[in-house]
Amino acid sequence: MVTQQDYLADNFWNKFNFSNGKIEYMETYLDEDMLQVEYPNKLLLDAGYYSGIFGIEIIWDCNWQTPVAKYICKTQDDFEKLMHIAINQIGKEIEQNRFSYYGPLWETIEISYL
């Protein structure tokens, strides 16, 4: 059953400055992935709604098994807060340029508002 919680306002994505990211996919109906933004240094912001949970992952070089960061929550208000945190984290990652082609040498940053 689809509820009001399952829909974002039409202007929801206008609240965020994706700066030098390139939006690859955006949808305002929470069916699967809602947003993917490609950033420099092989970083990807993936945000979606999965089985009643809002999720955000920062991925480097298509490594979905070991994300740079993973944020989850249940409410749209928390989702908005976590989106701002994720975008700021991506800015820090680009600035630090800490990734190596040798593979995932980092621990995933995790924030949960469940």
Summary of the structure (lengths in Angstrom):
residues: 114
radius of gyration: 13.8
end to end distance: 21.0
largest distance: 44.4
contacts: 301
relative contact order: 0.18
helix: 25%
strand: 35%
